[in-house]
Amino acid sequence: MSENTFRTDGTIDSFENQFPERDYDIEFTAAEFTSVCPMTGQPDFGTIVISYTPDRRCIELRSFKFYLQSFRNRGIFYENVVNTILDDIVAAISPRFLAVTGEFNTRGGISARITATYPGEET
């Protein structure tokens, strides 16, 4: 795929990190995340925050927007959303560090915040 060709199929594209020798943080906030509750079929809304330290590759934002939109009609629990996004980013760019946080809107008087990190904590 050429550097200027982008897919809109929910795949996370990337580009070469121009500063691979340096640790620096990149943070994305997607405030209009939508998925579907697999129990009720009702829409779930929330904010997804991605914070990562790139290694050799960086996430291309346009493809990442389409990737997040692929959840729009998908029946999936909050915990699965966050861990799926983490796994897919790790597979796409192999970052040095990654944290994915989902802050889901209140439903039934309860809001939820889920965070998953890579690499995971040592036990």
C-alpha positions in Angstrom: 0.0 0.0 0.0 1.4 3.4 -0.9 2.0 5.9 1.7 -0.9 8.1 0.4 -3.5 5.3 0.0 -5.8 4.8 2.9 -8.4 2.1 3.5 -11.8 2.8 5.1 -12.4 -0.9 6.1 -11.7 -0.6 9.8 -8.0 -1.5 9.5 -5.4 0.5 11.5 -2.9 1.9 9.1 0.5 3.2 10.3 3.4 5.3 9.1 7.1 5.3 9.9 8.1 7.0 13.2 10.6 9.7 12.3 12.1 9.7 15.8 12.4 6.0 16.8 15.4 6.7 19.1 13.3 9.0 21.3 10.6 8.2 23.8 7.6 10.5 23.4 3.9 10.1 24.1 1.0 10.4 21.6 -2.5 10.7 22.9 -5.8 10.5 21.0 -9.2 11.2 22.4 -12.3 9.9 20.5 -15.2 11.6 22.3 -18.0 10.1 20.0 -17.4 6.4 20.4 -20.4 4.2 19.8 -21.1 0.5 20.1 -24.1 -1.7 20.9 -24.9 -3.4 24.2 -25.0 -7.2 23.4 -27.6 -7.8 26.1 -30.2 -5.1 25.2 -29.3 -4.1 21.6 -29.3 -0.5 22.8 -26.5 1.9 21.7 -23.6 2.6 24.1 -21.7 5.9 24.0 -18.4 6.8 25.4 -15.0 8.3 25.0 -11.9 6.3 24.1 -8.5 7.6 25.1 -5.4 6.1 23.5 -2.0 7.0 25.0 1.1 5.4 23.5 4.9 5.6 23.1 5.6 4.6 19.5 8.5 2.4 18.5 9.1 2.1 14.7 5.5 2.9 13.6 2.8 5.5 14.5 -1.0 5.2 14.1 -2.4 7.0 11.1 -5.4 9.0 12.4 -7.8 8.7 9.4 -7.7 4.9 9.4 -8.0 4.9 13.2 -11.2 7.0 12.9 -12.7 4.4 10.5 -11.5 1.6 12.7 -13.4 3.0 15.7 -16.5 3.5 13.5 -16.4 -0.2 12.8 -17.7 -0.7 16.4 -20.8 1.4 15.7 -23.1 -1.6 15.0 -21.2 -4.3 16.9 -22.6 -5.9 20.0 -19.7 -5.9 22.4 -19.2 -5.4 26.2 -17.2 -2.4 27.4 -14.4 -4.6 28.7 -14.1 -6.3 25.3 -14.1 -2.9 23.5 -11.0 -1.7 25.4 -9.1 -5.0 25.2 -9.9 -5.5 21.5 -8.7 -2.0 20.7 -5.5 -2.6 22.7 -4.8 -5.9 21.0 -5.4 -4.4 17.5 -3.1 -1.5 18.1 -0.4 -3.7 19.4 -0.7 -6.0 16.3 -0.6 -2.9 14.0 2.3 -0.9 15.4 4.0 -2.8 18.3 4.3 0.3 20.5 6.8 0.5 23.4 3.8 1.4 25.7 0.1 1.6 25.2 -2.9 2.5 27.5 -6.4 2.3 26.2 -9.2 3.8 28.4 -12.9 3.6 27.7 -15.0 6.1 29.6 -18.6 5.0 29.0 -21.6 7.1 29.5 -24.0 6.5 32.4 -26.6 3.9 31.9 -29.0 2.9 34.6 -27.3 5.3 37.0 -23.8 3.6 36.6 -20.9 4.8 34.5 -17.9 2.7 33.6 -14.2 3.4 33.1 -12.0 0.5 31.8 -8.3 0.8 31.2 -6.0 -1.8 29.7 -2.2 -1.4 29.2 0.6 -3.0 27.2 2.9 -4.3 28.2 0.9 -5.6 31.1 2.0 -5.2 34.7 4.4 -7.7 36.0 3.0 -9.9 38.8 
